[in-house]
């Protein structure tokens, strides 16, 4: 974010982090956006006015967070949990 004091700057997508990981997460998000579990989330963000790329980046981040949670807590994927905060 480009914020300072009362100024609220423009938000943009960055190209930070490992490029290969970003590419893999983005590709996973493109596939997930067509699946039954993630399609409503993708439609929700598109309906809010987000661009296709931005909506896919949001889904990619959600996938990364879900993967970390599954690994950390030794749990299984539950589609009900991802739709709670969409």
Rosetta constraint file for C-alpha pairs under 8 A:
AtomPair CA 1 CA 9 HARMONIC 6.31 0.50
AtomPair CA 1 CA 10 HARMONIC 6.56 0.50
AtomPair CA 1 CA 11 HARMONIC 5.20 0.50
AtomPair CA 1 CA 12 HARMONIC 7.43 0.50
AtomPair CA 2 CA 8 HARMONIC 6.85 0.50
AtomPair CA 2 CA 9 HARMONIC 4.41 0.50
AtomPair CA 2 CA 10 HARMONIC 6.02 0.50
AtomPair CA 2 CA 11 HARMONIC 6.85 0.50
AtomPair CA 3 CA 7 HARMONIC 5.60 0.50
AtomPair CA 3 CA 8 HARMONIC 4.83 0.50
AtomPair CA 3 CA 9 HARMONIC 4.89 0.50
AtomPair CA 4 CA 8 HARMONIC 6.87 0.50
AtomPair CA 4 CA 9 HARMONIC 7.78 0.50
AtomPair CA 13 CA 54 HARMONIC 7.45 0.50
AtomPair CA 15 CA 19 HARMONIC 7.64 0.50
AtomPair CA 17 CA 21 HARMONIC 7.74 0.50
AtomPair CA 17 CA 22 HARMONIC 7.17 0.50
AtomPair CA 18 CA 22 HARMONIC 6.29 0.50
AtomPair CA 19 CA 23 HARMONIC 6.10 0.50
AtomPair CA 20 CA 24 HARMONIC 6.15 0.50
AtomPair CA 21 CA 25 HARMONIC 6.09 0.50
AtomPair CA 22 CA 26 HARMONIC 6.02 0.50
AtomPair CA 23 CA 27 HARMONIC 6.14 0.50
AtomPair CA 24 CA 28 HARMONIC 6.09 0.50
AtomPair CA 25 CA 29 HARMONIC 6.10 0.50
AtomPair CA 25 CA 60 HARMONIC 5.21 0.50
AtomPair CA 25 CA 61 HARMONIC 7.71 0.50
AtomPair CA 25 CA 63 HARMONIC 7.51 0.50
AtomPair CA 25 CA 64 HARMONIC 7.30 0.50
AtomPair CA 26 CA 30 HARMONIC 6.28 0.50
AtomPair CA 26 CA 56 HARMONIC 6.62 0.50
AtomPair CA 26 CA 57 HARMONIC 6.38 0.50
AtomPair CA 26 CA 60 HARMONIC 5.57 0.50
AtomPair CA 27 CA 31 HARMONIC 6.42 0.50
AtomPair CA 28 CA 32 HARMONIC 5.96 0.50
AtomPair CA 28 CA 60 HARMONIC 6.91 0.50
AtomPair CA 29 CA 33 HARMONIC 5.92 0.50
AtomPair CA 29 CA 56 HARMONIC 5.61 0.50
AtomPair CA 29 CA 57 HARMONIC 7.30 0.50
AtomPair CA 29 CA 59 HARMONIC 5.62 0.50
AtomPair CA 29 CA 60 HARMONIC 4.93 0.50
AtomPair CA 29 CA 63 HARMONIC 7.40 0.50
AtomPair CA 30 CA 34 HARMONIC 7.11 0.50
AtomPair CA 30 CA 56 HARMONIC 6.43 0.50
AtomPair CA 31 CA 35 HARMONIC 6.91 0.50
AtomPair CA 32 CA 37 HARMONIC 7.71 0.50
AtomPair CA 32 CA 38 HARMONIC 5.64 0.50
AtomPair CA 32 CA 39 HARMONIC 7.14 0.50
AtomPair CA 33 CA 38 HARMONIC 5.29 0.50
AtomPair CA 33 CA 39 HARMONIC 4.76 0.50
AtomPair CA 33 CA 41 HARMONIC 7.83 0.50
AtomPair CA 33 CA 42 HARMONIC 5.77 0.50
AtomPair CA 33 CA 56 HARMONIC 7.53 0.50
AtomPair CA 33 CA 59 HARMONIC 7.78 0.50
AtomPair CA 34 CA 38 HARMONIC 7.03 0.50
AtomPair CA 34 CA 39 HARMONIC 5.51 0.50
AtomPair CA 35 CA 39 HARMONIC 5.64 0.50
AtomPair CA 36 CA 40 HARMONIC 7.66 0.50
AtomPair CA 37 CA 79 HARMONIC 5.85 0.50
AtomPair CA 38 CA 42 HARMONIC 6.36 0.50
AtomPair CA 38 CA 59 HARMONIC 7.94 0.50
AtomPair CA 39 CA 43 HARMONIC 6.15 0.50
AtomPair CA 40 CA 44 HARMONIC 6.01 0.50
AtomPair CA 41 CA 45 HARMONIC 6.45 0.50
AtomPair CA 41 CA 59 HARMONIC 7.77 0.50
AtomPair CA 41 CA 83 HARMONIC 6.87 0.50
AtomPair CA 41 CA 86 HARMONIC 5.92 0.50
AtomPair CA 42 CA 46 HARMONIC 6.24 0.50
AtomPair CA 42 CA 55 HARMONIC 6.23 0.50
AtomPair CA 42 CA 56 HARMONIC 7.25 0.50
AtomPair CA 42 CA 59 HARMONIC 7.16 0.50
AtomPair CA 43 CA 47 HARMONIC 5.98 0.50
AtomPair CA 44 CA 48 HARMONIC 6.37 0.50
AtomPair CA 44 CA 86 HARMONIC 7.20 0.50
AtomPair CA 45 CA 49 HARMONIC 6.70 0.50
AtomPair CA 45 CA 50 HARMONIC 5.75 0.50
AtomPair CA 45 CA 55 HARMONIC 5.75 0.50
AtomPair CA 46 CA 50 HARMONIC 5.08 0.50
AtomPair CA 46 CA 51 HARMONIC 6.53 0.50
AtomPair CA 46 CA 52 HARMONIC 6.82 0.50
AtomPair CA 46 CA 55 HARMONIC 6.44 0.50
AtomPair CA 50 CA 54 HARMONIC 5.93 0.50
AtomPair CA 50 CA 55 HARMONIC 5.86 0.50
AtomPair CA 51 CA 55 HARMONIC 6.09 0.50
AtomPair CA 52 CA 56 HARMONIC 6.20 0.50
AtomPair CA 53 CA 57 HARMONIC 6.16 0.50
AtomPair CA 54 CA 58 HARMONIC 6.23 0.50
AtomPair CA 55 CA 59 HARMONIC 6.34 0.50
AtomPair CA 56 CA 60 HARMONIC 6.03 0.50
AtomPair CA 57 CA 61 HARMONIC 6.18 0.50
AtomPair CA 58 CA 62 HARMONIC 6.30 0.50
AtomPair CA 59 CA 63 HARMONIC 6.11 0.50
AtomPair CA 60 CA 64 HARMONIC 6.24 0.50
AtomPair CA 61 CA 65 HARMONIC 6.20 0.50
AtomPair CA 62 CA 66 HARMONIC 6.04 0.50
AtomPair CA 62 CA 82 HARMONIC 7.94 0.50
AtomPair CA 63 CA 67 HARMONIC 6.02 0.50
AtomPair CA 64 CA 68 HARMONIC 6.19 0.50
AtomPair CA 65 CA 69 HARMONIC 6.16 0.50
AtomPair CA 66 CA 70 HARMONIC 6.09 0.50
AtomPair CA 66 CA 77 HARMONIC 7.73 0.50
AtomPair CA 67 CA 71 HARMONIC 6.16 0.50
AtomPair CA 68 CA 72 HARMONIC 5.91 0.50
AtomPair CA 69 CA 73 HARMONIC 5.84 0.50
AtomPair CA 69 CA 74 HARMONIC 7.86 0.50
AtomPair CA 69 CA 75 HARMONIC 7.72 0.50
AtomPair CA 70 CA 74 HARMONIC 5.48 0.50
AtomPair CA 70 CA 75 HARMONIC 4.93 0.50
AtomPair CA 70 CA 76 HARMONIC 5.96 0.50
AtomPair CA 70 CA 77 HARMONIC 6.76 0.50
AtomPair CA 71 CA 75 HARMONIC 7.06 0.50
AtomPair CA 78 CA 82 HARMONIC 7.42 0.50
AtomPair CA 79 CA 83 HARMONIC 6.83 0.50
AtomPair CA 80 CA 84 HARMONIC 6.72 0.50
AtomPair CA 82 CA 86 HARMONIC 7.23 0.50
